[in-house]
Amino acid sequence: MARPEPSLKRSAPVFAALGDELRLTLVTRLGSEGPLSITSLTEGTRVTRQAVTKHLHVLEGAGLVRAARQGREQHWEVRTAPLAEARRCLDVIARQWDDALARLKAAVEQDE
């Protein structure tokens, strides 16, 4: 079964959210370490809990993370589907560039 074409409109919020270094770091940590609390995400950093919370909400708005309550804390986890969709968009763009460069190469070689 063929995959549906990726949607740039759906992926735009993902790219916007990941354009911030701290948010990219949070997604990377959650992806490699699994679900983490805000306390865990702020340990060893100079970033406040409030700042991390704000950035997690931006990531949540883009569909990249979700929170699940565990006792008195919320643990945040990464959602992979929006990342996979964004990756497919990048793959389409990469193929378009490869095709454009191949056409340019063919045109240059034809003129020689």
Secondary structure, DSSP 4 states (H G I P E B T S, - for coil): -PPPPP-HHHHHHHHHHHTSHHHHHHHHHHHHH-SEEHHHHHTTSS--HHHHHHHHHHHHHTTSEEEEEETTEEEEEE-HHHHHHHHHHHHHHHHHHHHHHHHHHHHHHHH-
